[in-house]
């Protein structure tokens, strides 16, 4: 059982890779943007607690999957250490392998270009612009966990293959230890 988190700034490929990996491995993917959009459509004020509620919902969905003995993938910026710590503890509580994939974009030009054309068709969600990336970057905590870093300047198919290899390698190492 794995608890897999795709994290990183907006526009770095988290959702695209997470969804491809989820399809390939048959693991559900829960994305914070979809949950927040649902909260907004339900009439909650987007400027009050929607972000916090989104993390609470992600945590609840992850916990439920783990209670059922099933792996889970979360797709979220996961910008603050408190959220990461809670998820890490949840993985330990259910004896799930904790796997983090941090998505980055090492070149600002393609990163901006990705955001400019991105259309994810999430009902009730607005596409983010570069100012949002700058805002999140200001409080995005550096990851201290062991993690795989994939860079959006590499082709998407290459990043997906790298992540799948990382997750399969993790499974075989855990199997060797039992």
VOZADREN-819673 format. One line per 10 residues: number of its first residue (from 1); their letters; for each residue x, y, z of C-alpha. Coordinates in steps of 0.05 Angstrom, whole numbers, plus 5000, padded with zeros to 4 digits. Example, Ala and Ser with C-alpha at 12.3 -4.5 7.8 and 13.67 -1.06 7.14 Angstrom:
BEGIN
1> AS> 5246/4910/5156; 5273/4979/5143
***
This chain:
BEGIN
1> XXXXXXXXXX> 5000/5000/5000; 5027/5068/4980; 5010/5139/5001; 5035/5180/4941; 5036/5256/4940; 5048/5298/4878; 5068/5367/4902; 5098/5430/4873; 5080/5499/4849; 5021/5509/4802
11> XXXXXXXXXX> 5035/5493/4729; 5092/5444/4741; 5055/5382/4715; 5030/5351/4780; 4960/5335/4755; 4981/5309/4687; 5032/5261/4717; 4989/5241/4776; 4930/5224/4732; 4974/5183/4684
21> XXXXXXXXXX> 5006/5146/4742; 4938/5134/4775; 4910/5105/4710; 4972/5061/4700; 4972/5034/4772; 4897/5033/4784; 4903/5081/4843; 4851/5136/4855; 4877/5207/4848; 4847/5261/4892
31> XXXXXXXXXX> 4863/5332/4871; 4856/5392/4916; 4834/5438/4858; 4774/5394/4843; 4754/5393/4916; 4761/5468/4924; 4721/5480/4861; 4665/5437/4890; 4667/5478/4954; 4663/5543/4914
41> XXXXXXXXXX> 4604/5516/4873; 4570/5499/4938; 4570/5572/4957; 4630/5575/5004; 4669/5640/5002; 4734/5626/4964; 4771/5676/5008; 4752/5642/5073; 4777/5573/5092; 4765/5540/5025
51> XXXXXXXXXX> 4839/5522/5021; 4839/5493/5091; 4775/5454/5076; 4807/5427/5013; 4865/5399/5053; 4817/5370/5104; 4778/5335/5049; 4842/5308/5017; 4864/5281/5084; 4797/5248/5097
61> XXXXXXXXXX> 4797/5215/5028; 4868/5190/5037; 4852/5163/5106; 4791/5126/5080; 4831/5093/5024; 4884/5072/5073; 4832/5044/5121; 4808/5001/5064; 4879/4976/5052; 4884/5013/4986
71> XXXXXXXXXX> 4937/5059/4958; 4921/5133/4946; 4950/5190/4905; 4941/5262/4926; 4952/5320/4877; 4964/5385/4913; 5014/5441/4920; 5023/5417/4992; 5059/5481/5007; 5061/5479/5083
81> XXXXXXXXXX> 5097/5432/5130; 5037/5421/5175; 4998/5387/5119; 5058/5346/5099; 5069/5324/5171; 4997/5303/5178; 4999/5262/5115; 5066/5230/5134; 5037/5210/5201; 4975/5181/5167
91> XXXXXXXXXX> 5020/5139/5122; 5058/5113/5183; 4993/5099/5221; 4968/5054/5165; 5038/5026/5148; 5035/5053/5077; 5097/5070/5038; 5105/5146/5039; 5124/5170/4968; 5132/5242/4948
101> XXXXXXXXXX> 5141/5267/4877; 5157/5340/4874; 5143/5372/4807; 5185/5433/4788; 5198/5475/4727; 5270/5499/4725; 5258/5549/4669; 5210/5606/4680; 5195/5617/4606; 5162/5550/4593
111> XXXXXXXXXX> 5130/5552/4662; 5095/5617/4645; 5076/5590/4577; 5045/5527/4608; 5001/5570/4653; 4981/5616/4596; 4950/5559/4555; 4927/5512/4610; 4853/5492/4608; 4835/5437/4657
121> XXXXXXXXXX> 4760/5445/4652; 4747/5439/4726; 4676/5463/4737; 4676/5525/4782; 4752/5533/4780; 4792/5590/4752; 4857/5578/4716; 4916/5607/4754; 4963/5659/4726; 5036/5675/4740
131> XXXXXXXXXX> 5018/5721/4799; 4989/5661/4835; 5054/5622/4824; 5092/5680/4854; 5044/5684/4913; 5050/5609/4928; 5126/5610/4918; 5131/5661/4975; 5106/5611/5027; 5123/5544/4994
141> XXXXXXXXXX> 5164/5505/5046; 5225/5467/5022; 5214/5392/5024; 5256/5354/5075; 5230/5284/5058; 5263/5236/5012; 5229/5249/4946; 5234/5244/4871; 5239/5310/4834; 5215/5315/4763
151> XXXXXXXXXX> 5224/5376/4720; 5170/5401/4672; 5223/5420/4621; 5230/5345/4607; 5178/5313/4562; 5115/5291/4599; 5123/5218/4576; 5194/5217/4604; 5170/5245/4671; 5114/5194/4675
161> XXXXXXXXXX> 5163/5137/4661; 5211/5164/4714; 5156/5166/4766; 5131/5097/4750; 5201/5069/4754; 5211/5104/4822; 5146/5075/4849; 5159/5005/4823; 5230/5007/4851; 5201/5027/4918
171> XXXXXXXX> 5153/4968/4916; 5209/4918/4901; 5253/4945/4956; 5196/4939/5006; 5183/4868/4981; 5256/4850/4992; 5251/4873/5064; 5192/4828/5082
***
